[in-house]
Amino acid sequence: MSDPYPAAEAQSTSTKSPRTRQSLLDRLLSLVRHEPEDREGIMAVLDAARARNLIDADSFSMLKGALAVSEQTAVDVMVPRARMDLLDASESIESLMPQIIETAHSRFPVFEGSRDNVIGIVITKDLLRHMMTPTLTLRDLIRPAVFIPETKRLNVLLQEFRRNRNHIAIVIDEHGGISGLVTLEDVLEQIVGAIEDEYDVEGEKTIFADGLNAWRVLATTEIELFNETLNTALPEGDYDTVGGWLAHALGHIPRRGDKCLLDDLQVEVMRADSRRALWLRVQRRTQPVSGPVHKEKH
């Protein structure tokens, strides 16, 4: 027997919400498609989506970075203790100013007595208050420091940075000693890649004068431009940039503080991440150094 109320049934079906219809569709699709069961499966889906141009290269890189960051810990991206730039609480702001200007950080850990005794953080912009009130000392400007273990996962640390509006944390080892420091930028760069700031390159300019016979140089500067601008002769090889030459000369991925001497030039790494050098300081020495490149260890 035919249904006596076909129109009513049709109306009932047609009035289902889009959300309900979508839910049913998802259920049907889940029966016929292979869903990733682990992280490797998700990566395989992303690889396939990129191969089919369903996502662009930037989105692909960010998604992979977001997945990877949950497996990384603070010790993987931190600036090691030996390479931390710290301020001594016993010194005057005037005496510390050359170091602050040279390193160009926005935040500095402050220690008292020993470099292992970090007592807080100073934000560089707070130093402007010293100009208006010269009686203020470095101790007056210290803010509390945040300490985290080496095993802190980066995805958790990122949430804590956001929640507490903090930008820097001091990393400690299992014995309570200082291992290094990690910043908000260090974590974000694992997801989005290198982050440019006001200290970074503007437009296409990559070489900036930085005093007498000294320059700030973006590591991606092509060797040809570098040689032409500084009237020097970096050798060419299986690399096209100054950063590539430096990595070859050092024999490892450049780290902040690494130095190389070549003829009358001293090249020092001012900023670097876990993959490459970012910014270099190049100083022309008064007495040329003859012979091959010399590496200075720290």
VENCOR-V822247 format. One line per field, one symbol per residue. phi: phi as a letter, one per 40 degrees, with the letter a starting at -180 (. if undefined). A space follows every 50 residues. Layout:
BEGIN
phi->???
END
This chain:
BEGIN
phi->.cccbccccccccccccdcccccccccccccbbcccbacccccccccccc ccgcbccccdccccccccccbcbdccbcccdcbccbbcccccccccddcc cccgccabcbbbgbccbcbibbcdccccccccbdccbcccbcbccbbbcc ccccccccccdcccfbbabccbcccgccciabbdcdcccccbgdbcbccc cbgbcbbbcahcfaacbcccccddccccccfbacccacabbccccccccc gacdbdhcbbbafcbbbbccaabcbacbbbbbbcccbdbcgccbbbcb
END
